[in-house]
């Protein structure tokens, strides 16, 4: 048995619900048939009582529905009255405004804002119609003369009107009397107005809506309160208003109880219950007649019940299947989840299983929605922060549409321009235009904006009070998610003070430059005037020594002193002249290929003699990583290093002076950094004076016995290093020595045979030609002609690349340069002049320029003079022309 029980449960679970229902119905039918006779005989009265209650309950439900339908009909009629033109015209009239000032007015005949009596009775047969303000307070009241005056509380319905909700109908207690209240806002009115209708729930109202009572249908009554009292009925002669509902249970059967269903039509409202009352005598009479026929129908009833149960269960089973199917479809279409089909359960089990799965998916979806809502809240918070930032921005902001209408300005805009938001919004930004900004500036502005770019510039604008000011603008497009421009954002800043300061600085700079120019001219002139007598002194000393007569030792010392003093004075004058040239930017770098090793050897020979005179040792450590040729200004590098080494000898009494030099850069890279480190064991520099030693005429806090010169050596060295875009660093300790570290950016000399070719290089011959053209076909033809002449070629794509290429390829010497620059506006003459003016080995290389003279050159009289070694060959080209021109240069 224990092994068969699970199988039986599985079988029952898999059996169709319809079959299980049929078996259960048959069993219930047989049992019911056995006990039905006894049960119905003993409890017939109760059964009839229940049946009677059911029929009366249905009557109550129908009556409630009828009453609610008519209530909502009156609501719709009130909506129709609120939209009539007569009411709209009245609200706009002076009579209404005058009446509002007078206070409440009561009409016994239809006023001007209502239709005539007949139409009004057909639309709204209610005793009270009021015209109220937006809060629901009565301004005018109409009630027929046949109806009693309204209660005072009815004239202050603003508390009830606010609770009427969107549908505008509710039931509320007014001075202990339930009223049905209808509220309809009048939307066409300029000032808030509402139309209110009200009627008490009385016997008359109930009979008008449901009709009078009939004995066999029962009495319909409305009850309210606690304990419940009758407030109205359709048989007032039988059931008096105010009667306690509990007292009627002795004479009547209270069958149907239901509340008037005005759900959603108000907030806190009065609950009104509709009840159906049936006389006990009527109930007894009807039960007697039924008892006579009940026994005859008993057998039929049992059969009908069994059949009805079966049909109901069939319908229920079909409904369960449909619900299960719809649930699966809903899950698949809306949630994207297939609930599946379970063949191990009946219809109810399948529904339960699918329901459980659906609930799980809905919980998951709910959690996802919560996360999405939280994310939206976070985004809204960020948007709020951004809005605050815009409002509180210290910069003036303005947003316009595509038609240049101002849509938004922040408070800073008002402070800057004087225009309030209501004065600026809707207008064109040219309200700030002063007329002093050039048209070219506005053309550039719109060209950038129409291209979808951000424009930055300065405008000369004027404020609301007419004051002119300089304004820095940054205007950028605002795009939608699809990338389309929808608006423009302008960020404005008043820079009038900044421009005024710049003008003052420029004036001061011009004055300083003028003074500096005068100083430079003075030093240059005076240096010449000083050198003349110095040269005379040195020449005279030389003549005395070369006279041939032996000199006394004392006189020889005097001559040495004179010669040393003259040389020292000449060096100081040269330092002053060099400083003047550096400060006036008269020093021009002349970079050329050079080998750094001979330069350092020459420095070693120059400084070693001075070092040996003081008993010092001079050492140089030159790294093998130094390139053989680099692009540098040899003279400026030597000048800077000489100053540092001379200072090291001057301020060192014993020990060693060391110069280290190395190159820092990738072996295959063309650029790198050249390092020079000069170390001495001299007197050192206090830390607080290290920055001051590069200032003119500053020798630090040194003892007078070791001073020399005027303190310009380090100043000139620093200016030279800065001119070469390098850096110089100093580390020093008193009585320990100093270390000066110079870093200079440099580039190695590029040789074509050691590098990649720009567009391909042939390898025929030792002579090379540079071929420049933007047309690859033209390059191919000219390359073939040059190869036939025994020349290898280097090709460049584009005329504008030639001068830059020649500057970077210092060591590449070409026998001829052929340039196809007809597409350039100047025919390539600008590029030719740049090649001629550049300090390269190809500055004088013959140039063959292909193309016609420009229109400007043809119109000039006399025709412009071409640079030397430049020939123009007109197009279309002939092969013989190119060959003759190239051969002529090769022969020369």
C-alpha positions in Angstrom: 0.0 0.0 0.0 2.8 2.4 0.8 4.3 1.8 -2.6 0.9 2.2 -4.4 -0.1 5.5 -2.6 2.3 7.8 -4.4 1.2 6.3 -7.8 -2.4 7.0 -6.9 -1.7 10.6 -6.0 0.3 11.1 -9.2 -2.6 9.6 -11.2 -5.2 11.8 -9.5 -2.9 14.8 -10.1 -2.6 14.1 -13.8 -6.4 13.3 -14.3 -8.3 16.1 -16.1 -10.2 18.4 -13.8 -13.4 17.9 -15.8 -13.3 14.1 -15.2 -12.6 14.6 -11.5 -15.5 17.1 -11.3 -17.9 14.8 -13.1 -17.1 12.0 -10.6 -17.4 14.4 -7.6 -20.7 15.7 -9.0 -22.2 12.2 -9.3 -21.1 11.3 -5.8 -22.5 14.6 -4.4 -25.8 14.1 -6.4 -26.4 10.7 -5.0 -25.8 11.8 -1.4 -27.9 15.0 -2.0 -30.8 12.9 -3.4 -30.8 10.8 -0.2 -30.9 13.7 2.3 -32.7 16.3 0.1 -36.3 15.2 1.0 -35.6 15.3 4.8 -33.6 18.6 4.6 -36.0 20.5 2.4 -39.1 19.5 4.4 -37.6 20.6 7.7 -36.0 23.8 6.5 -38.3 25.0 3.7 -39.0 28.2 5.5 -35.4 29.0 5.8 -34.8 28.2 2.2 -37.7 30.3 1.1 -36.5 33.0 3.4 -33.1 33.0 1.8 -34.7 33.0 -1.7 -36.8 35.9 -0.8 -33.8 37.7 0.6 -31.9 37.0 -2.6 -34.7 38.4 -4.8 -35.1 41.5 -2.6 -31.3 41.9 -2.6 -31.3 41.9 -6.4 -34.1 44.5 -6.2 -31.9 46.6 -3.9 -28.9 46.3 -6.2 -31.0 47.3 -9.3 -32.5 50.2 -7.4 -29.0 51.3 -6.3 -27.7 51.1 -9.8 -30.7 53.1 -11.1 -30.2 55.7 -8.4 -26.5 56.0 -9.1 -27.1 56.2 -12.9 -29.5 59.1 -12.4 -27.1 60.8 -10.1 -24.4 60.6 -12.7 -26.9 61.8 -15.3 -27.4 64.9 -13.2 -23.6 65.3 -13.0 -23.4 65.2 -16.8 -26.2 67.7 -17.0 -24.3 70.0 -14.7 -21.3 69.7 -16.9 -23.5 70.7 -19.9 -24.8 73.8 -18.0 -21.2 74.8 -17.0 -20.2 74.9 -20.7 -23.1 77.0 -22.0 -22.3 80.2 -23.8 -24.9 82.1 -21.7 -23.0 81.3 -18.5 -19.7 82.3 -20.1 -21.1 85.6 -21.3 -22.5 86.3 -17.9 -19.2 85.6 -16.1 -17.5 88.1 -18.5 -20.1 90.8 -18.0 -19.9 93.8 -15.7 -23.2 92.6 -14.0 -21.4 89.6 -12.6 -18.5 91.6 -11.3 -20.9 94.0 -9.7 -22.9 91.1 -8.1 -19.6 89.6 -6.7 -19.0 92.8 -4.9 -22.5 92.9 -3.5 -22.3 89.4 -2.0 -24.7 86.4 -2.2 -27.9 86.8 -4.3 -30.8 84.3 -4.1 -33.0 83.7 -7.2 -36.5 82.1 -7.2 -36.7 82.2 -10.9 -34.0 81.0 -13.4 -31.3 83.8 -13.5 -29.6 85.1 -16.6 -26.9 82.4 -16.4 -29.3 79.5 -16.6 -31.6 78.3 -19.4 -35.4 78.7 -19.2 -37.5 76.9 -16.7 -38.7 74.1 -19.0 -35.3 73.1 -20.2 -33.8 73.5 -16.7 -36.4 71.1 -15.3 -35.7 68.5 -17.9 -31.9 68.7 -17.4 -31.6 69.4 -13.7 -34.7 68.9 -11.6 -32.8 69.6 -8.4 -33.9 72.2 -5.8 -30.6 74.1 -5.5 -28.2 75.5 -8.1 -25.4 77.7 -7.1 -22.7 79.7 -8.8 -19.6 79.8 -6.6 -16.0 81.0 -6.6 -12.9 78.7 -7.0 -13.2 77.6 -3.4 -16.9 76.7 -3.6 -18.3 79.7 -1.7 -21.8 80.6 -3.1 -22.0 83.8 -5.1 -25.5 83.3 -6.5 -28.2 80.7 -5.6 -31.2 79.6 -7.5 -34.0 77.5 -6.0 -37.7 77.3 -7.1 -40.1 79.2 -5.0 -41.8 75.8 -4.2 -38.7 74.6 -2.4 -37.7 75.8 1.1 -34.7 78.1 1.5 -31.4 76.3 1.7 -29.6 75.6 5.0 -26.8 78.1 5.8 -24.2 75.4 5.7 -25.1 74.7 2.1 -24.0 78.2 1.1 -20.4 77.4 2.2 -19.6 74.3 0.3 -16.0 75.1 -0.2 -15.0 72.3 2.2 -17.2 69.8 0.4 -16.3 71.0 -3.1 -12.6 70.3 -2.5 -13.5 66.7 -1.6 -15.7 66.2 -4.6 -12.8 64.9 -6.6 -12.4 64.7 -10.3 -15.9 63.4 -11.1 -17.6 66.3 -9.2 -20.2 64.3 -7.2 -20.4 63.2 -3.6 -22.8 62.6 -0.7 -22.1 64.8 2.4 -23.9 65.6 5.6 -25.2 69.2 5.8 -26.7 70.2 9.1 -27.5 66.5 9.9 -29.2 66.0 6.5 -27.5 64.0 3.8 -27.2 65.9 0.5 -26.1 64.8 -3.0 -23.7 67.5 -4.1 -22.5 68.1 -7.7 -19.5 70.3 -8.4 -18.4 71.3 -11.9 -15.5 73.8 -12.5 -16.2 76.4 -15.3 -13.0 76.3 -17.4 -13.9 79.1 -19.8 -14.0 81.7 -16.9 -11.0 84.0 -16.5 -11.3 83.8 -12.7 -11.9 80.4 -11.0 -15.7 79.7 -10.9 -17.6 76.5 -10.1 -21.2 75.5 -10.7 -22.8 73.5 -7.8 -26.0 71.6 -7.6 -27.4 70.1 -4.4 -30.5 68.1 -3.3 -31.4 66.4 0.0 -31.8 62.7 0.1 -35.6 62.9 0.9 -38.6 60.7 0.3 -39.6 62.9 -2.6 -36.2 62.6 -4.2 -36.2 58.8 -3.8 -39.7 58.4 -5.2 -38.9 60.7 -8.1 -35.9 58.5 -9.0 -37.2 54.9 -8.2 -41.0 55.3 -8.2 -43.5 54.5 -5.4 -43.6 51.2 -3.5 -45.4 48.1 -4.7 -46.3 45.4 -2.2 -44.7 42.5 -4.0 -41.5 44.2 -4.7 -40.7 45.5 -1.2 -39.9 48.9 0.2 -36.6 50.7 -0.8 -35.2 52.9 2.0 -32.1 54.9 2.7 -30.4 54.7 6.1 -27.5 56.5 7.7 -25.9 57.2 11.0 -25.0 55.1 14.0 -27.4 53.6 15.1 -28.9 53.6 11.6 -32.0 55.6 11.0 -34.3 55.8 8.0 -33.7 59.1 6.1 -36.0 58.4 3.1 -38.1 55.7 1.5 -40.4 55.2 -1.5 -43.2 54.4 1.0 -43.2 57.3 3.5 -46.7 56.4 4.7 -45.4 53.0 5.9 -41.8 53.8 6.9 -41.5 57.2 8.5 -38.2 59.1 8.2 -36.2 59.0 11.5 -37.4 55.5 12.4 -34.7 53.3 13.9 -33.7 50.5 11.5 -33.6 48.0 14.3 -37.2 48.7 15.3 -38.4 47.6 11.8 -37.1 44.1 12.2 -40.3 43.1 14.1 -42.6 43.9 11.1 -40.2 43.5 8.2 -37.6 41.3 6.8 -34.5 43.5 6.1 -33.2 41.8 3.0 -30.8 43.8 0.8 -28.2 46.1 2.3 -25.8 47.9 0.0 -24.0 51.3 0.1 -24.4 53.8 -2.7 -21.3 53.3 -4.8 -19.7 56.6 -5.4 -16.2 55.2 -5.2 -13.5 57.6 -6.2 -15.9 60.6 -6.2 -14.7 62.3 -3.0 -12.6 61.9 0.1 -14.2 61.7 3.5 -17.9 61.5 2.7 -21.2 60.5 4.4 -22.0 56.7 4.0 -25.6 56.0 2.9 -27.0 52.5 3.0 -29.8 51.3 0.7 -32.0 48.6 2.3 -34.9 46.5 1.1 -37.8 45.8 3.5 -40.3 42.9 3.0 -43.3 42.5 5.1 -43.3 39.3 7.3 -46.9 38.6 6.3 -46.1 38.5 2.6 -43.3 36.1 3.4 -45.5 33.6 5.2 -48.2 33.8 2.4 -45.7 33.0 -0.3 -44.1 30.1 1.6 -47.4 28.3 1.9 -48.0 28.3 -1.8 -44.5 27.1 -2.5 -44.7 24.2 0.0 -47.6 22.7 -2.1 -45.5 22.4 -5.3 -42.1 21.8 -3.7 -42.6 18.1 -3.2 -43.5 17.7 -6.9 -40.3 19.5 -8.1 -37.9 17.8 -5.7 -36.8 15.1 -8.0 -36.5 17.5 -10.9 -34.5 19.9 -8.7 -32.0 17.2 -7.7 -31.4 16.3 -11.4 -31.1 19.9 -12.4 -28.7 20.6 -9.6 -26.5 17.8 -10.7 -26.6 18.8 -14.3 -26.0 22.5 -13.4 -23.1 21.6 -11.3 -21.6 19.6 -14.1 -22.1 22.4 -16.6 -20.7 24.9 -14.2 -17.6 22.8 -13.6 -17.2 22.4 -17.3 -17.3 26.2 -17.7 -15.0 26.7 -14.7 -12.5 24.2 -16.2 -12.6 26.0 -19.6 -12.2 29.3 -17.8 -9.2 28.0 -15.9 -7.6 26.8 -19.1 -8.3 30.2 -20.7 -6.9 32.1 -17.7 -3.8 29.8 -17.7 -3.3 30.4 -21.4 -3.8 34.2 -21.1 -1.3 34.2 -18.2 1.3 32.4 -20.3 0.7 34.8 -23.3 0.9 37.8 -21.0 4.2 36.6 -19.5 5.7 35.9 -22.9 4.5 39.2 -24.5 5.2 41.6 -21.7 7.8 40.0 -19.5 9.6 37.9 -22.2 9.4 34.7 -20.1 7.9 31.4 -21.2 5.9 29.8 -18.3 6.0 26.4 -20.1 3.5 23.6 -20.2 3.4 21.1 -17.3 1.9 17.7 -18.3 2.2 16.3 -14.8 -0.7 18.5 -13.3 -4.3 19.1 -14.1 -5.7 22.4 -15.2 -5.8 23.9 -11.7 -2.3 22.6 -10.9 -1.0 24.1 -14.1 -2.7 27.4 -13.3 -1.2 27.4 -9.8 2.3 26.6 -11.2 2.1 29.3 -13.8 0.7 31.8 -11.4 3.7 31.1 -9.0 6.2 31.6 -11.9 4.4 34.7 -13.0 4.5 36.2 -9.5 8.2 35.5 -9.3 8.8 37.2 -12.6 6.6 40.2 -11.5 8.6 40.5 -8.3 11.8 40.6 -10.3 10.3 43.2 -12.6 9.1 45.2 -9.7 12.6 45.2 -8.2 14.0 46.2 -11.6 11.5 49.1 -11.8 12.4 50.2 -8.3 16.1 50.3 -9.4 15.1 52.3 -12.5 13.0 54.7 -10.4 15.9 55.2 -8.1 18.2 55.8 -11.1 15.7 58.4 -12.4 15.5 60.1 -9.1 19.3 60.2 -9.1 19.3 61.7 -12.6 16.7 64.2 -11.6 18.8 65.1 -8.6 21.8 65.7 -10.9 19.6 67.8 -13.2 18.5 69.8 -10.2 22.1 70.3 -9.1 23.0 71.4 -12.7 20.1 73.8 -12.8 21.3 75.3 -9.5 24.8 75.5 -10.8 23.6 77.4 -13.9 21.5 79.8 -11.8 24.3 80.4 -9.3 27.1 80.5 -11.9 29.5 83.4 -11.6 29.5 83.7 -15.4 26.7 85.2 -17.4 24.8 82.5 -19.3 22.3 83.0 -22.2 20.5 80.3 -24.2 18.9 81.0 -27.6 16.9 79.0 -30.1 17.9 78.4 -33.7 16.1 81.7 -34.7 18.4 83.6 -32.3 15.6 84.3 -29.8 16.7 84.4 -26.2 15.1 81.6 -24.2 17.0 81.9 -20.8 19.3 84.2 -19.0 20.7 83.6 -15.5 21.0 86.2 -12.7 24.6 87.0 -13.5 23.5 88.1 -17.0 21.1 90.6 -15.4 23.9 91.9 -13.2 26.3 92.2 -16.1 24.0 93.8 -18.7 21.2 95.4 -16.7 18.5 93.5 -18.6 16.0 91.6 -16.5 14.9 88.1 -17.8 11.4 89.5 -18.8 13.2 92.2 -20.8 15.6 89.9 -22.5 13.7 86.6 -23.1 12.1 86.5 -26.6 14.4 89.2 -28.0 17.4 88.9 -30.2 20.9 89.1 -28.6 21.7 92.1 -30.8 20.0 94.2 -28.0 23.6 94.2 -26.6 25.1 95.3 -29.9 27.1 98.5 -29.7 28.1 98.9 -33.3 31.8 98.9 -32.5 32.4 95.2 -33.2 33.6 94.5 -36.8 31.5 92.6 -39.3 34.3 90.1 -39.8 34.0 89.1 -36.2 30.3 88.3 -36.6 31.0 86.5 -39.9 33.5 84.3 -38.1 31.1 83.7 -35.3 28.2 82.5 -37.5 30.6 80.5 -39.7 31.7 78.6 -36.7 28.2 78.1 -35.3 26.7 77.0 -38.6 29.5 74.5 -38.9 28.5 73.1 -35.5 31.7 74.3 -33.8 32.3 76.4 -30.7 33.3 80.0 -31.2 35.4 82.0 -28.7 36.0 85.7 -29.1 35.7 89.3 -27.8 32.8 91.6 -28.6 32.4 95.3 -27.8 28.8 95.4 -26.3 26.7 97.9 -24.4 24.6 97.5 -21.3 21.0 98.6 -20.7 22.2 102.0 -19.5 24.3 102.5 -22.6 27.7 101.9 -21.0 30.1 100.2 -23.4 32.2 97.2 -22.2 34.4 94.4 -23.6 32.8 91.0 -23.4 34.6 87.6 -23.8 32.1 85.2 -25.3 32.2 81.4 -25.6 29.2 80.3 -27.8 28.6 76.6 -28.4 25.8 74.5 -29.9 23.5 72.4 -27.8 22.6 69.1 -29.4 19.7 66.6 -28.9 20.3 62.9 -28.4 20.2 62.5 -32.3 23.1 65.0 -32.6 20.9 67.8 -34.1 21.5 71.3 -33.0 18.5 72.7 -31.1 19.9 75.7 -29.1 23.0 77.8 -28.6 24.7 78.5 -25.2 26.6 81.7 -24.7 29.0 82.2 -21.7 29.8 85.9 -21.2 32.5 87.5 -19.1 33.2 91.2 -18.7 36.9 91.7 -19.5 37.0 95.5 -19.7 39.3 95.8 -16.7 41.5 93.0 -18.1 41.8 94.8 -21.5 42.5 98.1 -19.8 45.2 96.4 -17.8 46.7 94.8 -21.0 46.8 98.2 -22.6 48.6 99.7 -19.6 51.0 96.7 -19.6 51.6 97.2 -23.4 52.3 100.9 -22.9 54.7 100.0 -20.1 56.3 97.3 -22.2 56.7 99.7 -25.2 58.3 102.2 -22.8 60.6 99.6 -21.4 61.6 98.3 -24.8 62.3 101.8 -25.9 64.5 102.4 -22.8 66.2 99.0 -23.4 66.8 99.9 -27.0 68.5 103.2 -25.9 70.5 101.3 -23.4 71.6 98.7 -26.0 72.5 101.5 -28.5 74.5 103.3 -25.8 76.4 100.1 -24.8 77.1 99.3 -28.4 78.4 102.8 -29.0 80.4 102.9 -25.8 81.9 99.5 -26.3 83.4 100.7 -29.6 84.6 103.9 -27.9 86.2 101.8 -25.0 87.8 99.2 -27.3 89.7 101.9 -29.3 91.8 103.2 -26.4 92.1 99.7 -25.0 93.5 98.5 -28.4 95.9 101.4 -28.3 97.1 100.5 -24.8 97.6 96.9 -25.7 99.3 97.9 -29.0 101.7 100.2 -27.2 102.6 97.5 -24.6 103.3 95.1 -27.5 105.5 97.7 -29.3 107.5 98.3 -26.1 108.1 94.6 -25.7 108.9 94.1 -29.3 111.4 97.0 -29.3 114.3 94.6 -28.7 115.8 96.4 -25.7 115.9 94.3 -22.5 113.5 95.6 -19.8 113.9 95.7 -16.2 111.9 93.2 -14.1 109.9 95.9 -12.4 109.0 97.5 -15.8 108.1 94.0 -17.2 105.7 93.5 -14.3 104.1 96.9 -14.9 103.6 96.1 -18.6 102.0 92.7 -17.6 99.7 94.6 -15.2 98.7 97.0 -17.9 98.1 94.2 -20.4 96.1 92.1 -17.9 94.0 95.1 -16.9 93.2 96.0 -20.5 92.2 92.4 -21.3 90.0 92.3 -18.2 88.3 95.5 -19.1 87.8 94.3 -22.7 86.2 91.1 -21.3 83.8 93.1 -19.0 82.8 95.3 -21.9 82.1 92.3 -24.1 79.9 90.8 -21.3 77.9 94.0 -21.1 77.4 94.0 -24.9 76.4 90.3 -24.8 73.9 90.9 -22.0 72.4 93.9 -23.9 72.0 91.7 -27.0 70.4 88.9 -25.1 67.9 91.2 -23.4 67.1 93.0 -26.6 66.6 89.7 -28.4 69.4 90.4 -30.8 70.9 87.0 -30.3 69.8 84.7 -33.2 70.6 81.0 -33.0 72.5 79.6 -36.0 72.0 75.9 -35.9 74.2 73.7 -38.0 75.6 70.2 -38.0 78.4 69.9 -35.6 80.5 67.3 -33.7 80.4 68.1 -30.0 83.7 66.3 -29.3 86.0 68.9 -30.9 84.1 71.7 -29.1 84.8 70.0 -25.8 88.4 69.4 -26.7 88.9 73.1 -27.5 87.2 74.0 -24.2 89.6 71.7 -22.4 92.6 73.3 -23.9 91.3 76.8 -23.1 90.5 76.1 -19.4 93.3 73.7 -18.6 96.0 76.4 -18.8 94.0 78.6 -16.3 93.4 75.6 -14.0 97.1 74.6 -14.0 98.1 78.2 -13.0 96.1 77.7 -9.8 97.2 74.1 -9.3 93.8 72.7 -10.1 93.0 69.5 -12.0 90.5 69.6 -15.0 88.8 66.3 -16.0 86.3 65.6 -18.8 84.2 62.5 -19.1 82.6 62.4 -22.6 80.1 59.6 -23.0 80.3 57.4 -26.2 76.6 57.9 -26.6 77.1 61.4 -28.0 76.0 61.5 -31.7 78.7 62.3 -34.2 76.6 65.1 -35.6 73.8 67.1 -34.0 72.1 70.3 -34.9 73.3 73.0 -32.4 74.5 76.6 -32.3 78.2 75.7 -31.7 79.3 79.2 -30.6 76.4 79.6 -28.1 77.0 76.3 -26.4 80.8 77.0 -26.2 80.1 80.4 -24.7 77.8 79.0 -22.0 80.2 76.2 -21.1 83.2 78.5 -21.1 81.5 80.9 -18.6 80.7 78.0 -16.2 84.2 76.5 -16.4 85.8 79.9 -16.0 83.7 80.5 -12.9 84.6 77.1 -11.5 88.4 77.9 -11.9 87.9 81.4 -10.4 86.1 80.2 -7.3 88.1 77.0 -6.7 91.4 77.1 -4.7 92.2 73.4 -4.6 90.8 70.2 -5.9 89.3 69.1 -9.2 86.9 70.6 -11.8 84.9 68.0 -13.8 82.9 68.2 -17.0 80.6 65.3 -17.8 78.7 65.2 -21.2 76.2 62.6 -22.4 73.2 62.2 -24.7 69.8 60.9 -23.6 67.5 59.5 -26.3 66.5 56.4 -28.2 69.1 55.3 -30.7 66.5 55.3 -33.5 64.9 58.6 -32.5 66.0 61.8 -34.2 65.6 64.0 -31.2 66.9 63.7 -27.6 68.6 65.7 -24.8 72.2 66.8 -24.4 73.4 66.9 -20.8 76.5 68.9 -19.5 77.3 68.6 -15.8 80.2 70.9 -14.4 81.3 70.0 -10.8 83.9 71.9 -8.7 85.3 71.8 -5.2 85.2 75.5 -4.7 83.8 77.9 -2.1 80.1 76.9 -2.8 77.0 79.0 -2.7 74.6 79.5 0.2 71.2 77.9 -0.4 69.3 81.3 0.0 71.5 82.9 -2.8 71.2 80.1 -5.4 68.3 81.8 -7.2 70.0 85.2 -7.1 73.2 84.2 -8.8 71.6 84.4 -12.2 70.6 88.0 -11.7 72.8 90.7 -13.4 75.7 92.1 -11.4 75.2 89.6 -8.6 78.2 87.7 -7.3 76.7 86.4 -4.1 78.1 86.9 -0.7 81.7 86.2 -1.7 84.9 87.5 -0.1 86.4 90.4 -2.0 89.7 88.6 -2.6 88.0 86.1 -4.9 85.7 88.4 -6.8 86.3 89.1 -10.5 84.4 90.7 -13.3 81.1 92.4 -12.9 78.8 89.5 -12.2 77.3 88.9 -15.8 78.7 85.5 -16.7 76.0 83.4 -15.1 73.3 85.8 -16.3 74.5 85.5 -19.9 74.7 81.7 -19.5 71.2 81.4 -18.2 69.8 83.6 -21.0 71.7 81.6 -23.6 70.3 78.3 -22.2 66.8 79.7 -22.2 67.3 80.9 -25.8 68.2 77.3 -26.8 65.0 76.1 -25.0 67.1 74.3 -22.4 67.3 74.3 -18.6 70.0 74.9 -16.0 70.0 73.6 -12.4 72.3 74.4 -9.5 73.1 72.4 -6.4 75.7 73.7 -4.0 77.0 73.6 -0.4 79.3 76.2 1.2 82.9 75.1 1.3 82.0 71.9 -0.5 81.6 73.0 -4.1 78.9 73.5 -6.7 77.3 71.5 -9.5 75.8 73.1 -12.6 73.6 70.8 -14.8 72.6 72.0 -18.3 70.0 70.1 -20.4 69.6 71.1 -24.1 67.1 69.6 -26.5 68.7 68.7 -29.8 68.2 66.6 -32.9 70.6 64.3 -34.7 71.5 65.1 -38.3 69.3 63.0 -40.6 70.9 61.4 -43.7 68.6 60.0 -46.3 70.7 56.9 -46.8 70.3 56.1 -43.1 66.6 56.9 -42.9 63.3 55.9 -44.4 62.3 57.5 -47.7 59.2 59.8 -47.6 57.6 58.3 -50.6 60.3 56.0 -52.0 63.9 56.6 -53.0 65.7 55.1 -55.9 69.3 53.9 -55.4 70.8 54.7 -58.8 73.9 56.9 -58.8 75.6 59.0 -56.2 73.8 62.3 -57.2 70.3 62.9 -55.8 67.4 65.1 -57.0 64.4 66.2 -54.9 61.1 65.7 -56.7 58.1 67.6 -55.2 54.6 67.3 -56.6 51.1 66.6 -55.3 50.3 64.6 -58.5 51.6 61.0 -58.3 51.4 60.5 -62.1 53.6 63.6 -62.7 56.0 62.3 -60.1 56.2 58.9 -61.9 57.0 60.6 -65.3 59.6 63.0 -63.9 61.2 60.2 -61.9 61.7 58.1 -65.0 63.3 61.1 -66.9 65.7 61.7 -63.9 66.6 58.0 -63.7 67.5 58.0 -67.4 69.8 60.9 -66.6 71.5 58.8 -63.9 70.0 60.6 -60.9 68.5 59.0 -57.8 65.3 60.7 -56.5 63.5 61.5 -53.3 59.8 62.2 -53.7 57.6 64.5 -51.6 53.8 64.7 -51.8 52.9 68.4 -51.7 54.7 71.7 -52.3 54.4 73.0 -48.8 56.4 70.0 -47.3 59.6 70.9 -49.2 61.1 73.6 -47.0 60.4 71.7 -43.8 61.9 68.6 -45.3 65.1 70.4 -46.3 65.5 72.0 -42.8 65.2 68.6 -41.2 67.5 66.9 -43.7 70.6 69.1 -43.1 73.2 66.7 -44.5 71.3 65.7 -47.7 72.8 67.7 -50.6 70.7 67.6 -53.8 72.0 68.6 -57.2 68.6 69.9 -58.3 65.1 70.4 -56.9 62.1 70.0 -59.2 58.9 71.5 -57.8 55.4 71.1 -59.3 53.5 73.9 -57.5 51.0 75.1 -60.1 48.1 74.4 -57.7 49.5 76.9 -55.2 48.0 80.5 -55.3 51.5 82.0 -55.6 52.7 79.3 -58.1 55.2 78.0 -55.4 57.3 81.2 -55.3 56.7 81.5 -51.5 58.1 78.0 -50.9 61.1 78.9 -53.2 61.9 82.0 -51.1 61.7 79.9 -47.9 64.2 77.5 -49.3 66.6 80.3 -50.4 66.4 82.1 -47.0 66.9 78.9 -44.9 70.3 78.3 -43.6 70.7 74.8 -45.1 73.2 73.2 -47.5 70.5 73.3 -50.2 69.9 77.1 -49.9 71.7 77.6 -53.3 70.6 74.4 -55.0 69.2 75.0 -58.5 65.4 74.8 -58.6 63.3 73.9 -61.6 59.7 75.3 -61.0 57.0 73.7 -63.2 54.0 75.9 -64.1 52.9 79.3 -65.4 53.6 82.7 -63.7 50.7 83.9 -61.6 48.3 86.5 -62.9 49.8 89.1 -60.6 53.3 88.4 -61.9 52.1 88.7 -65.5 50.5 92.1 -64.9 53.6 93.5 -63.2 55.8 95.9 -65.3 58.7 95.3 -65.3 58.2 91.5 -64.6 59.4 90.3 -61.2 63.0 89.2 -60.9 63.4 85.5 -60.1 65.8 84.3 -57.4 69.2 83.0 -58.5 69.3 79.5 -60.0 65.5 79.3 -60.5 64.0 78.4 -63.8 60.2 78.3 -64.6 59.2 75.7 -67.2 55.6 76.4 -68.6 53.0 73.7 -68.9 52.3 71.5 -70.8 55.8 70.1 -70.3 57.9 68.7 -73.0 60.4 66.0 -72.2 63.2 67.7 -74.0 62.7 70.9 -72.0 63.1 69.0 -68.7 66.2 67.1 -70.0 67.9 70.2 -71.3 67.3 72.1 -68.1 68.6 69.3 -65.8 71.6 68.6 -68.0 72.6 72.3 -68.0 72.7 72.4 -64.2 74.6 69.1 -64.1 77.2 70.4 -66.5 77.6 73.6 -64.4 
